[in-house]
């Protein structure tokens, strides 16, 4: 356990260096709550390759217009969904000659270019309206997570090399010092988030922690003082995805604990907001979730991977009415 004095010092330091995310969401306040009964907005019709189906979706990205880009991992495609529509539209993977494999994340920049982590082929591809077959922009990388900053620079987590790389500069911006739990190391980094100061938040799955890596830093710091792996409020167990709101509050989806936790900057424990009800198919349950994202209204989306669906948890608009 961390000494009380060191805990106070740690929290003070964390509060001083916090920065705000690029996709500012003014609808989320400290008292915000979400309906714990999820609504299926993509998939949910059993595993399969139909346009109304998904097969182990690992990643989600919400564009400014509310479109949902689903990394439909075992179908080797990216499917774009609009809320209320029964079917999605394949935007990457329709061309069988592309030979894509295990797409774990796709993100879209302001020009509509789609960046895809093609995990089985150890590469990242860029798809444009001109080049719909995809251009290899990063090769020989065991990619899993992708994120964009405000300048549309791309950040890629390398699962095997335990680092995060930035494109187009191709520089290592986090990790790269072997696998381990030191402050300059990572262990199986999964999804990531980049804020407006180019601070990187990394779901450091193998270490059961979230790391915060400031721009040009030689080492990171724990984004919040989680206490090893477990299911207590001050613990994580296989964190897979992380996102941050405009207040610097962090949200983490946990693969084993089947939940989404919210971590305020100045607190030593997280708060359960979604899941934590055991695995299953009920609207309030998750089954090995792997990613999460917010839309501009503050609704929360979770890639409910083993249920082959994307769940939306609507924000209670009255919970922020007095803020």
N, C-alpha and C positions, 0 to 999 in steps of 0.2 A: 504493500500500500504506500501511497505517496505521503510524505511528511506534511502536516497541515501548513507549515510556513511555506514549503515549496509549492503547495497547491495554490496558495494565495498569490505567490509570485508568478506562477504559471498563468493563472487566469488573468492577472493584471497585464502581463505581457501580451497574451492572446488578444485582449480587448484593445490594446494599443495598435496592434498591427492589422486588425481586421480590415478588409476592403470589400467593396460591394460588387455583385455580379453584373455581367454585361446585360443579361436578359432581365432587366429590372422589372419586378412584379409588385406594383403598388397596392395590390388587392390583399396581400398577406400581411397580417399584423401579429403581434405577440399573442394575442388571445384567440387567434384563428383556430377553428375546428373544422373537421371534415366529416361528412356522412360515412360511417364505417361500412355501410352496405354498398358495395361497388356495383357499377353499371358496366356491362360488357359492351365495349365500343368497337372491338375488332376481334374476329375469331369467335371462339366459344361454341363452335359446332363440331367438336371433336377434332383430333389431329387429322390433317389431310392437306391436299394441295389445291383444293377448290378455292375460288375467289372469296368464299365466305369462311374459309378455314385458315388456320395457321398450324405450324409444326415446330414447337419449341422456340418461340420468339425470345431472343436474348436482349434486344435493344429497342429503345423507342426515342424518337425525336419529334418535338412539337414545333411546327413552324409558326411564324407570327400570325398567319391567317387561320390557325387552329387545325391545320392538316396534321395527321398522325403518320409518321414514317416508321414502319415496323420492320426491324431486321428479323425476317422470318427464317431463322437460322437453318433448320434442317430441310427447308424447301429451297435453300440457296437463292434467295431473292429478297428484294425490298418491296414492300407493299404500302401504297399510300391509301389511307382511309379518311373518310369524312364522317364525322359523327352523324348518326341517323341513317347512314347508308348500309344496306345489308352486305354489300360486297366491296372489296378493295380493288385497287388498280395496281398492277405490277409495273413498277417504274425502273427496276433493275432486276435482271435475271430472266427476262422474257426470251432473250436470244440464247439458245442452247450452246452456241459456239463459244460463248464467253467462258464456259467451264468454271463457274464460280463454286466455292465450297465453304460452308459454315460461315455465313455472314453474321457477325456478332454485333456490329454497330454500323449505322449510317447516319450522317449529319448533312445538313443542307446549308449552304452559305447564302448571302444576300442576293447573289446573282442566279440562284436556282441550281448551282452545281451540286451534285451529290457525291459525297466521299464515302467510300465503303471499305470496311475491314473485311478482307477476303481471307479468313484465318487459315483454312486448309492449304491455301496457296502461298501463305506467308507474304502477303502484299497488301498495299492500300491502293485502291483505284479511284480515279476521278471521272465522273460521268457528266457530260455537258450536253446541251441541245445540239451542238455540232458533232460531238464525239459520243454517240450513244453506246459504243462498244466498250468504252472505258480505257483510260490511260493509266498505266502503272506509274505512281508517283513516289511510292516507298516500296522497296523490295527487301527480301531477306529479313523479314520482321515477323515475329510471332504476335501479331497484333490482337488486341481484344477490344479496348475502348478507344473512342475518338471524341474530341471536343474542339470547338472553334472559339477563338477570342474575338474581340470587337474588330480587329483588323483582318479577320477571316484567315488568320494563321491556324494551322491544324496541329493538334497535339495527339500523339498516338502512344498508347501503353503497349509495352513489349513484355508479354507474359513470361517468356523464358529468360530474357536478358535482365529482367527486373529493373526496367527503366521507362522513362517517358521521353519521347523524341518529338521535336518541333519541326514542322515543314512549312515553308520551303528551305529554311536554313539548315535542316538536317542536324541540328545540335541536340545534345542530351540536356534536358532541362530538369530532370529529377531522377534520382537513383543512378545506376550505372556503376555502382561500387560492389557488385556481387550481391548474392541473395543473403539477407540477414535482417535483423531488427534494430540496427543502429539508426541514428537520425539521418544518415546519408545513404541508407539502404532501403530497398523495397523487397517484398516477397510476393510474387504473383499479383501484380497490380491489374485491376480490372477496369471498371468504368471511372471516368474522371470528369471534373468540371473546372472551367477556367473563368475567373471573374474579370472585371474591367481593368484591374491592375496587373493582369496576367499572373495572378496567384493561382496555383494549381491545387485542387483538392482531389486526392487519389484514394479510391477504395483499395486499400492495401490488404487484400484478402488473406494472404498467407500469414500475416501478422495480426489479424483481427483488429485492425485499427484504421482510422482515416488520417492520412498525412496531408499537411498543408505545406506547400513549397512556394516561397516567395520568389519573385522574378530575380534571376541571376544569383540565387542563393546556392551555396555549396552543400547545404544540408537542409532538411525539412524539420518540421516539428509536428507533434500530434495535434490534430485540429481540435480535439477535445480530450480530456483525460480519461479515456476508457480504461477499464481495469482487466485486461486479458479477455479470454473468450468465455462465454457463458450466456445465460438469458436474463441476468439481472439488469436493472435499469442503467447501471454504469458499465455494462459490458456489451460486446459485439460478438457475433459468431458468423464468420464468413460474410463480411460486408461485400456486396457486389456492385452497388451503384450509389452515387452521392450527388446531391444538388444543393444549391444555396440560394436563399431568397435575398431581397434587397436590404434586410436588416443584418445579414451575415449569419442568420440561423441556418444550420445544416440539417439535411434530411438524408437518412441512410436506409437503404433496403438491405435486409439480411437474408441470405439464402437458407441457412439452417433454422434461424429463429422465426422465419416466415412472417416478418413484420417490417413496418416502416417506423423508425424512431426519429424524433425531432430533438436536436441538441442546441440549446441556447448558448451564447458565447460565455456567459458568466456562471454557468451551472456545471456541476460535476456529475450530473445524471441526465440521461435522456428521458424523453416522454413518448410513450406509445401512442401513435395516432391512427395506424392502420394495421390490421392483421393480428397476429399473436394468438389466434384461435385454433391452432393446430392445422395440419394440411387437410384440404378438402376442396369441394367445388361450390360451397355456399358463397353467397355474395360477400360475406364478411371474412372469408378465408382466402389464403394464398397457398400455392404449391410450388416451392422452390423459385421464388421471384428473383429476377436478375437485374432489373433496371427501373428507373423512375424518372419522371419529368413533370413540370408544371406547364399549364397554358397561361395566357395573359390574364385570365380571370381568377387564377389561383386554384383551379381544379387540379387534382393530383392524379397522374396516370402511372400505372405499375405494369411492367411486363411480367405477367403471371405465367411463367415459362412452362411448367409441367401441366398446367390447365389449358395451355395452347390458346391463350386469350390475352387481351389488353383490358385492364379494369380502370375505370375512371371513378374517382372518389370526389364528389362535388363539395366545394367549400360552402360552409354555412355563411351566407352573406350577412346574416345578422350578428355574427360573432365579432365582426370588426366595425360595427355600425357606430360605436361610441369612441373610436380611435381617430 
